[in-house]
Amino acid sequence: MSGHLISSDRQRIVVGLGKTGLACARWLYRAGTPFRVVDTRANPPGLDELQRECPGVEVVCSPLDAELLSTADELIVSPGLSLKEPAIAAAIEAGAKVVGDIELFCREVTAPIVAITGSNGKSTVTTLVGLMAEKAGVRVGVGGNIGLPVLEMLEQGEKDLYVLELSSFQLETTHSLRAKAATVLNVTPDHMDRYASLVEYHQAKHRIYRGCEGAVYNRDDARTTPLIPEAVNVLSFGTGRPPGLKDFGLLTEDGETWLVQGLEKLLPVSEMKIRGQHNYANAMAALALGSLAGLPMMAMLDALREFPGLAHRCEWVADINGVGWFNDSKATNEGATVAAIEGLGIGLTGKIILIAGGDGKGADFTELKPSVQRYVKDVLVMGVDGPRLAEAVGSVAPVQRVVDMADAVAKAKALATEGDIVLLAPACASFDMFDGFEHRGAVFREQVEALHG
């Protein structure tokens, strides 16, 4: 195909098509900006749409070529591609600037941004802040790593506020965020197949604080504490009493646990539909972010009362013969699984039967041991890294290998007694056995619902 006809002194290359790359291509094309697209796949997803909607744009489907990429002034890189890819690294060395769709979005918008990252809880907190804004009558756009690609949000008309879930991969290529309020919810080992160390992963997450007006951190996780100028407004949240009058925490009084800000009781957790310590932390993080964004407290508390939680995130599925069944298929790393076990285990009269396993993304699973020892009576493992998971926790709980989800649910039913919980919280990605975490959760739900028959 011939190149885009509009001339420009700058050379741009979109690296990686798919959902995000296509959104970038559409945006550049409509702006009249010349660019090329490269993808390692012979027939990448989105190619037909690109050719139909952006005629004349050159597409190169071949292994990434360092010489070609080095001709660019700016590479617009898909978050699924590591910047350590040799061809991309060579282009950076040659002087190319690397950006992503979030950076293009930030260059365009003038409305304030609430930016949310963390190993776990991002989607819940992002959704909550969006609902809080809606309750307050604010025109809000919610997207990023959840829902719509950010550039597609720009087609929805003017907004008063944007709430963005951002992954570490997206933050690597974002330079102009300057959030009204930013948070790192927590940092636990994840994507260790992409990052050389936890320190490198931590550094990518903390890019979210660059240039922010307000920052929110988790008092229970020192890795979230921002290193920022004193002029930045900083709030904290945590599961203990808040240290300052504007900080958020939990207070238990006369058998009732409350969300509090400073000395002020805000909401008893019994009035929320979401359960577990990790969800109380998510609620407090959302309140802190909303406060920094100027949202009224009453509207935020109304949103908390109504929020039912997200599918596949500690989602209640059924109670059968006194046994609760919970779907936390989105728990794709150790930290998320620990949060689910701890959140449901506290106050539980019985024990947890844990279904876990899949593609561990380089994790060693040792972080699971204390929680498994405290709250889990049996572990059922599956998937390519099931044996490694079994080895990691086998010294603290009985472990059985299962062949698929039907086998896991059947064995869990046989093991569970009244007062127990069966929890799907895999600590692994799903692609070795399923189309994604949604598919894995749906299969679990189907198998549990079949028990009623």
C-alpha positions as CSV (number, residue, x, y, z in Angstrom):
1,M,0.0,0.0,0.0
2,S,1.1,3.6,-0.6
3,G,1.9,5.8,2.3
4,H,-0.6,8.4,3.7
5,L,-0.7,11.4,1.4
6,I,-0.4,14.2,4.0
7,S,3.2,15.4,4.3
8,S,4.9,15.9,7.6
9,D,8.5,16.3,8.9
10,R,7.9,13.7,11.6
11,Q,7.8,10.0,11.0
12,R,5.4,8.0,13.1
13,I,5.0,4.2,13.3
14,V,2.2,2.4,15.1
15,V,3.8,-0.8,16.5
16,G,1.3,-3.5,17.1
17,L,-2.3,-3.4,15.8
18,G,-5.1,-5.1,17.7
19,K,-7.7,-3.1,19.7
20,T,-5.3,-0.4,21.0
21,G,-3.2,-0.1,17.8
22,L,-6.4,0.3,15.7
23,A,-7.7,3.0,18.0
24,C,-4.3,4.9,17.6
25,A,-4.4,4.5,13.8
26,R,-7.9,5.8,13.6
27,W,-7.0,8.8,15.7
28,L,-3.9,9.6,13.7
29,Y,-5.7,9.2,10.4
30,R,-8.6,11.5,11.4
31,A,-6.1,14.1,12.6
32,G,-4.4,14.0,9.2
33,T,-1.2,12.7,10.7
34,P,1.0,10.5,8.4
35,F,2.0,7.1,9.9
36,R,2.8,3.5,9.1
37,V,1.7,0.4,10.9
38,V,4.0,-2.6,11.7
39,D,2.9,-5.9,13.3
40,T,4.7,-9.2,13.7
41,R,1.6,-11.2,12.8
42,A,0.7,-12.1,9.2
43,N,-3.0,-11.2,9.7
44,P,-3.2,-9.1,12.9
45,P,-6.6,-8.4,14.5
46,G,-8.0,-5.1,13.2
47,L,-6.2,-5.3,9.8
48,D,-9.5,-5.4,7.8
49,E,-10.9,-2.4,9.7
50,L,-7.6,-0.5,9.3
51,Q,-7.6,-1.0,5.5
52,R,-11.3,-0.1,5.3
53,E,-11.2,3.0,7.5
54,C,-7.6,4.3,6.8
55,P,-7.0,3.7,3.1
56,G,-3.5,4.5,1.9
57,V,-1.8,3.7,5.2
58,E,1.2,1.4,4.7
59,V,1.1,-1.8,6.8
60,V,4.2,-4.0,7.3
61,C,3.4,-7.5,8.6
62,S,6.8,-9.1,9.4
63,P,9.2,-9.5,12.3
64,L,10.1,-6.1,13.8
65,D,12.9,-4.5,11.9
66,A,15.3,-2.3,13.7
67,E,16.3,-0.4,10.6
68,L,12.7,0.4,9.8
69,L,11.7,1.4,13.3
70,S,14.8,3.6,13.6
71,T,13.5,5.8,10.8
72,A,10.7,7.0,13.1
73,D,10.8,10.1,15.3
74,E,8.0,8.6,17.3
75,L,6.9,5.0,17.9
76,I,3.3,4.4,19.1
77,V,3.7,1.1,20.8
78,S,1.0,-1.4,21.9
79,P,1.2,-2.0,25.7
80,G,1.6,-5.7,24.9
81,L,5.0,-5.2,23.5
82,S,8.0,-4.8,25.7
83,L,10.3,-1.8,25.1
84,K,13.2,-4.2,25.5
85,E,12.3,-5.9,22.2
86,P,15.6,-5.6,20.3
87,A,14.2,-3.6,17.3
88,I,12.3,-1.2,19.6
89,A,15.3,-0.8,21.9
90,A,17.5,0.0,18.8
91,A,15.0,2.6,17.7
92,I,15.0,4.3,21.1
93,E,18.8,4.2,21.0
94,A,18.6,5.9,17.6
95,G,16.5,8.7,19.1
96,A,12.9,7.6,18.6
97,K,10.5,8.7,21.3
98,V,8.2,5.9,22.5
99,V,4.6,6.7,23.4
100,G,1.3,4.8,23.7
101,D,-2.4,5.6,23.4
102,I,-2.6,7.0,26.9
103,E,0.1,9.6,26.0
104,L,-1.8,10.6,22.8
105,F,-5.0,11.0,24.9
106,C,-3.3,13.1,27.6
107,R,-1.9,15.5,24.9
108,E,-5.5,16.1,23.7
109,V,-7.7,16.4,26.8
110,T,-8.0,19.4,29.1
111,A,-10.4,17.9,31.7
112,P,-8.9,16.6,34.9
113,I,-7.8,12.9,35.1
114,V,-8.1,10.5,38.0
115,A,-5.4,7.9,37.3
116,I,-5.4,4.4,39.0
117,T,-2.9,1.6,39.0
118,G,-1.8,-1.2,41.2
119,S,-1.3,-5.0,41.0
120,N,-4.9,-5.6,42.2
121,G,-8.1,-3.8,42.6
122,K,-7.6,-1.3,39.7
123,S,-10.9,-2.2,37.9
124,T,-13.0,-2.1,41.0
125,V,-11.6,1.3,42.1
126,T,-11.8,2.8,38.6
127,T,-15.4,1.7,38.2
128,L,-16.3,3.0,41.7
129,V,-14.8,6.5,41.1
130,G,-16.7,6.6,37.8
131,L,-20.0,5.7,39.6
132,M,-19.3,8.3,42.3
133,A,-18.8,11.0,39.6
134,E,-22.1,10.0,37.9
135,K,-23.9,10.2,41.3
136,A,-22.5,13.7,41.6
137,G,-23.9,14.7,38.2
138,V,-20.4,14.9,36.7
139,R,-20.0,14.1,33.0
140,V,-17.4,11.4,33.3
141,G,-15.5,9.1,30.9
142,V,-14.1,5.8,32.3
143,G,-11.6,3.7,30.4
144,G,-8.0,2.9,29.7
145,N,-7.1,-0.7,30.7
146,I,-10.8,-1.3,31.4
147,G,-13.7,-0.8,28.9
148,L,-13.1,1.6,26.0
149,P,-9.6,2.4,24.6
150,V,-9.0,6.0,25.8
151,L,-8.9,7.5,22.3
152,E,-12.4,6.2,21.6
153,M,-13.6,8.1,24.6
154,L,-12.7,11.3,22.8
155,E,-15.5,10.6,20.3
156,Q,-18.1,10.6,23.1
157,G,-18.2,14.4,23.5
158,E,-16.8,16.7,26.1
159,K,-16.4,15.3,29.7
160,D,-15.8,17.1,33.0
161,L,-13.6,14.3,34.4
162,Y,-11.8,11.2,33.1
163,V,-11.1,8.2,35.3
164,L,-8.4,5.9,33.9
165,E,-7.3,2.4,34.9
166,L,-3.6,2.2,33.8
167,S,-1.4,-0.9,33.7
168,S,2.4,-0.8,34.2
169,F,2.7,-1.4,30.5
170,Q,0.7,1.6,29.6
171,L,2.6,3.8,32.1
172,E,5.9,2.9,30.5
173,T,4.9,4.9,27.4
174,T,3.1,7.8,29.2
175,H,4.9,11.1,29.8
176,S,2.2,13.8,30.1
177,L,-0.3,12.4,32.5
178,R,-0.3,15.1,35.2
179,A,-3.3,13.6,37.0
180,K,-5.6,15.6,39.2
181,A,-5.4,12.6,41.5
182,A,-3.2,9.5,41.2
183,T,-2.8,6.3,43.1
184,V,-0.8,3.1,43.3
185,L,-3.2,0.8,45.2
186,N,-0.7,-2.0,45.9
187,V,2.4,-3.6,44.5
188,T,2.8,-7.3,44.5
189,P,4.8,-9.5,42.1
190,D,3.2,-9.6,38.7
191,H,4.4,-9.8,35.1
192,M,7.7,-11.1,36.2
193,D,8.0,-12.6,32.7
194,R,8.3,-9.0,31.5
195,Y,10.2,-7.2,34.3
196,A,13.7,-8.2,35.4
197,S,12.8,-7.5,39.1
198,L,10.1,-6.3,41.4
199,V,12.0,-3.0,41.6
200,E,11.6,-2.5,37.9
201,Y,7.9,-3.3,38.1
202,H,7.6,-0.9,41.0
203,Q,9.3,1.9,39.1
204,A,6.9,1.4,36.2
205,K,3.9,1.7,38.5
206,H,5.2,4.8,40.2
207,R,5.3,6.7,36.9
208,I,1.6,7.5,37.6
209,Y,2.6,10.0,40.3
210,R,4.7,12.1,37.9
211,G,3.3,15.7,37.8
212,C,0.2,14.8,39.7
213,E,-1.7,17.4,41.8
214,G,-2.9,14.9,44.4
215,A,-1.6,11.5,45.4
216,V,-3.3,8.6,47.3
217,Y,-1.3,5.7,48.8
218,N,-1.9,2.6,50.8
219,R,-0.6,2.7,54.3
220,D,-0.7,-1.1,54.5
221,D,1.8,-1.3,51.5
222,A,5.0,0.7,51.8
223,R,5.7,0.1,48.1
224,T,2.9,2.5,47.2
225,T,4.3,5.5,49.1
226,P,5.0,8.2,46.6
227,L,8.3,10.2,46.4
228,I,6.8,13.5,45.3
229,P,7.2,17.3,46.1
230,E,5.8,18.6,49.4
231,A,3.4,20.8,47.5
232,V,1.4,17.8,46.3
233,N,-1.7,17.0,48.3
234,V,-1.4,13.5,49.7
235,L,-4.0,11.3,51.3
236,S,-3.7,7.7,52.5
237,F,-6.0,4.8,53.1
238,G,-5.6,1.6,55.2
239,T,-7.4,-1.0,57.2
240,G,-6.4,0.6,60.6
241,R,-7.3,3.9,62.2
242,P,-6.3,6.9,59.9
243,P,-3.3,8.9,61.2
244,G,-4.6,12.3,59.9
245,L,-8.0,14.0,59.8
246,K,-8.2,13.8,56.0
247,D,-7.0,10.2,55.7
248,F,-9.3,7.1,55.4
249,G,-9.4,4.0,57.5
250,L,-11.5,1.4,59.3
251,L,-12.9,1.7,62.9
252,T,-14.7,-1.1,64.7
253,E,-17.0,0.0,67.5
254,D,-19.7,-2.0,69.3
255,G,-19.3,-4.8,66.8
256,E,-19.8,-2.6,63.8
257,T,-17.0,-1.8,61.3
258,W,-17.1,1.7,59.8
259,L,-15.3,3.5,56.9
260,V,-14.0,6.6,58.5
261,Q,-12.2,9.8,57.5
262,G,-10.1,11.0,60.4
263,L,-12.5,10.9,63.4
264,E,-15.6,11.0,61.3
265,K,-17.7,7.9,60.7
266,L,-18.8,7.7,57.1
267,L,-20.5,4.4,56.4
268,P,-20.9,1.0,58.1
269,V,-19.4,-1.7,55.9
270,S,-22.6,-3.6,56.5
271,E,-24.4,-1.1,54.2
272,M,-22.1,-2.0,51.2
273,K,-22.8,-4.9,48.9
274,I,-19.1,-5.7,48.4
275,R,-17.4,-7.8,51.1
276,G,-13.9,-8.5,52.4
277,Q,-11.0,-6.4,53.7
278,H,-9.6,-5.9,50.2
279,N,-12.9,-4.4,49.0
280,Y,-13.1,-2.1,52.0
281,A,-9.6,-0.9,51.0
282,N,-10.9,-0.4,47.5
283,A,-13.8,1.6,48.8
284,M,-11.5,3.9,50.8
285,A,-9.1,4.4,47.9
286,A,-12.1,5.5,45.7
287,L,-13.2,7.9,48.5
288,A,-9.7,9.4,48.7
289,L,-9.4,9.8,45.0
290,G,-12.9,11.3,44.7
291,S,-12.2,13.7,47.5
292,L,-9.1,15.0,45.7
293,A,-11.2,15.3,42.5
294,G,-13.7,17.4,44.3
295,L,-16.6,15.0,44.4
296,P,-19.2,15.5,47.2
297,M,-19.1,12.9,50.0
298,M,-22.8,12.1,50.0
299,A,-22.8,11.2,46.3
300,M,-19.7,9.0,46.9
301,L,-21.3,7.2,49.8
302,D,-24.5,6.6,47.8
303,A,-22.4,5.0,45.1
304,L,-20.7,2.7,47.7
305,R,-24.1,1.6,49.0
306,E,-25.3,0.6,45.5
307,F,-22.1,-0.9,43.9
308,P,-22.6,-4.6,43.5
309,G,-19.0,-5.4,42.6
310,L,-17.5,-6.5,39.3
311,A,-17.9,-9.9,37.6
312,H,-15.0,-12.3,38.3
313,R,-13.8,-10.2,41.2
314,C,-14.7,-12.1,44.4
315,E,-18.1,-12.5,42.8
316,W,-20.6,-14.5,44.8
317,V,-22.0,-17.4,42.7
318,A,-24.1,-19.6,45.0
319,D,-24.7,-20.9,48.5
320,I,-25.3,-24.7,48.3
321,N,-25.9,-26.7,51.5
322,G,-24.2,-24.0,53.6
323,V,-21.2,-23.7,51.3
324,G,-20.4,-20.4,49.6
325,W,-19.0,-20.4,46.1
326,F,-17.0,-17.4,44.9
327,N,-15.5,-16.5,41.5
328,D,-12.4,-14.5,41.6
329,S,-11.1,-15.5,38.2
330,K,-9.6,-12.0,37.8
331,A,-7.0,-13.0,40.5
332,T,-4.3,-13.6,38.0
333,N,-1.3,-13.0,40.4
334,E,-0.3,-14.0,43.9
335,G,-1.3,-10.7,45.5
336,A,-4.8,-10.9,44.2
337,T,-5.2,-14.4,45.5
338,V,-3.8,-13.5,48.9
339,A,-6.3,-10.5,49.0
340,A,-9.2,-12.8,48.2
341,I,-8.2,-15.4,50.7
342,E,-7.6,-12.9,53.5
343,G,-10.7,-10.9,52.6
344,L,-13.1,-13.9,52.7
345,G,-11.2,-15.8,55.4
346,I,-11.5,-13.2,58.2
347,G,-14.5,-14.1,60.3
348,L,-15.3,-17.2,58.3
349,T,-16.6,-20.0,60.5
350,G,-15.3,-22.8,58.2
351,K,-12.3,-22.9,55.9
352,I,-11.6,-22.2,52.2
353,I,-11.2,-24.7,49.5
354,L,-9.0,-22.9,46.9
355,I,-9.0,-23.6,43.2
356,A,-5.9,-22.2,41.6
357,G,-3.4,-22.6,38.8
358,G,-2.8,-21.7,35.1
359,D,0.1,-19.8,33.6
360,G,2.0,-18.3,36.5
361,K,3.9,-15.7,34.4
362,G,7.1,-16.5,36.2
363,A,5.8,-16.3,39.8
364,D,7.2,-18.7,42.4
365,F,3.9,-18.7,44.5
366,T,5.7,-18.5,47.9
367,E,3.7,-15.4,48.8
368,L,0.6,-17.6,49.1
369,K,1.9,-19.8,51.9
370,P,1.0,-17.7,55.0
371,S,-2.6,-17.1,53.8
372,V,-3.1,-20.7,52.7
373,Q,-1.8,-22.0,56.0
374,R,-4.2,-19.7,57.9
375,Y,-7.4,-20.0,56.0
376,V,-7.3,-22.8,53.4
377,K,-8.0,-26.5,54.2
378,D,-7.5,-27.9,50.6
379,V,-5.9,-26.6,47.4
380,L,-7.0,-27.9,44.0
381,V,-4.5,-27.0,41.3
382,M,-4.7,-27.1,37.5
383,G,-2.9,-25.8,34.4
384,V,0.6,-25.6,33.2
385,D,2.0,-24.2,36.5
386,G,-0.2,-26.3,38.7
387,P,2.8,-28.5,39.8
388,R,4.8,-25.5,40.7
389,L,2.0,-24.1,42.7
390,A,1.5,-27.4,44.5
391,E,5.2,-27.5,45.4
392,A,5.0,-24.0,46.8
393,V,2.0,-24.6,49.2
394,G,2.1,-28.3,49.6
395,S,3.8,-28.1,53.0
396,V,1.0,-26.0,54.5
397,A,-2.2,-27.6,53.0
398,P,-3.3,-30.8,51.3
399,V,-3.1,-30.4,47.5
400,Q,-4.8,-32.3,44.7
401,R,-4.2,-32.0,41.0
402,V,-7.4,-31.6,38.8
403,V,-7.6,-32.0,35.0
404,D,-10.2,-29.2,34.3
405,M,-12.8,-27.0,35.9
406,A,-15.5,-29.7,36.0
407,D,-13.1,-31.9,37.9
408,A,-12.2,-29.0,40.3
409,V,-15.8,-28.2,41.1
410,A,-16.7,-31.8,41.7
411,K,-13.7,-32.4,44.0
412,A,-14.4,-29.1,45.8
413,K,-18.0,-30.1,46.4
414,A,-16.8,-33.4,48.0
415,L,-14.3,-31.6,50.2
416,A,-16.5,-28.7,51.4
417,T,-18.7,-28.8,54.6
418,E,-21.2,-26.4,56.0
419,G,-19.5,-23.0,56.8
420,D,-16.8,-23.5,54.2
421,I,-16.2,-21.4,51.1
422,V,-15.0,-22.7,47.7
423,L,-12.9,-19.9,46.1
424,L,-11.7,-19.8,42.5
425,A,-8.7,-17.5,42.8
426,P,-6.1,-18.9,40.4
427,A,-3.0,-16.7,41.1
428,C,-2.3,-17.3,37.4
429,A,-3.2,-16.2,33.9
430,S,-5.8,-18.3,32.1
431,F,-4.5,-18.6,28.5
432,D,-3.1,-22.1,28.9
433,M,-6.6,-23.5,29.3
434,F,-9.2,-20.7,28.6
435,D,-9.8,-17.7,26.3
436,G,-9.3,-15.3,29.1
437,F,-10.2,-14.8,32.8
438,E,-13.8,-14.0,31.8
439,H,-14.1,-17.4,30.1
440,R,-12.5,-19.2,33.0
441,G,-14.9,-17.5,35.4
442,A,-17.9,-18.3,33.2
443,V,-16.9,-22.0,33.1
444,F,-16.6,-22.1,36.9
445,R,-20.1,-20.5,37.3
446,E,-21.6,-23.0,34.8
447,Q,-20.2,-25.9,36.7
448,V,-21.3,-24.5,40.1
449,E,-24.8,-23.8,38.8
450,A,-25.0,-27.3,37.4
451,L,-24.7,-28.6,41.0
452,H,-28.2,-27.3,41.7
453,G,-29.4,-29.8,39.0
